[in-house]
Amino acid sequence: MYNGETADDIAKRKGLRYREDILDNMGSDELIANLFRISQTEQKLKRDNIKTEIDANKAHYEVGSKIRKTIKELGGTMPEDLPTPKKV
């Protein structure tokens, strides 16, 4: 969903410390998109009876790509372009 970025890439871009949770460092739009991706992928894994890690990773990528495409079609901001909220 992040245009090919890995979790490590995202953490570095956001300036996170080692083992700091990426989901805890998202604004509402970015978090909602990610939770939707997670939810839809979980449903796909169950519905399609996906068992292997390779197939699960492929499913995550496919769902993320479709969500990214929808965000773009709606004129939304791509997840990697959303600001990281300031820490309080």
URGIRA-V627382 format. One record per pair of residues at least 4 apart in sequence whose C-alpha atoms are under 7 Angstrom apart, sorted by sequence separation. I is the first residue (numbers start at 0). J is the second residue. D is the distance in Angstrom with one decimal. If there is no record, write none. Layout:
I/J/D  I/J/D
This chain:
4/8/5.5  5/9/6.3  6/10/6.2  7/11/6.2  8/12/6.1  9/13/6.1  10/14/6.0  11/15/6.1  15/19/6.0  20/24/7.0  21/25/7.0  25/29/5.8  26/30/6.1  27/31/5.9  28/32/6.2  29/33/6.3  30/34/6.1  31/35/6.0  32/36/6.2  33/37/6.1  34/38/6.0  35/39/6.0  36/40/6.0  37/41/6.1  38/42/6.3  39/43/6.2  40/44/6.1  41/45/6.4  42/46/5.9  43/47/5.7  44/48/5.6  45/49/6.6  51/55/6.1  52/56/6.0  53/57/6.3  54/58/6.2  55/59/6.2  56/60/6.2  57/61/6.2  58/62/6.1  59/63/6.0  60/64/6.0  61/65/6.3  62/66/6.3  63/67/6.0  64/68/6.1  65/69/6.2  66/70/6.2  67/71/6.3  68/72/6.1  69/73/6.1  70/74/6.4  71/75/5.6  76/80/6.4  77/81/6.7  4/9/6.4  10/15/5.2  25/30/5.6  44/49/4.9  49/54/6.4  70/75/5.1  76/81/6.6  49/55/6.3  71/77/7.0  70/77/6.9  22/30/6.5  10/21/6.4  44/55/6.8  40/58/6.5  40/59/5.7  40/62/6.2  36/62/6.3  36/63/5.9  36/66/7.0  29/78/5.7  26/83/6.5  25/83/5.7  26/84/5.8  24/83/6.1  25/84/6.3  24/84/6.5  0/63/4.3  0/64/5.5  0/67/5.5  13/83/6.4  1/78/6.2  1/79/5.9
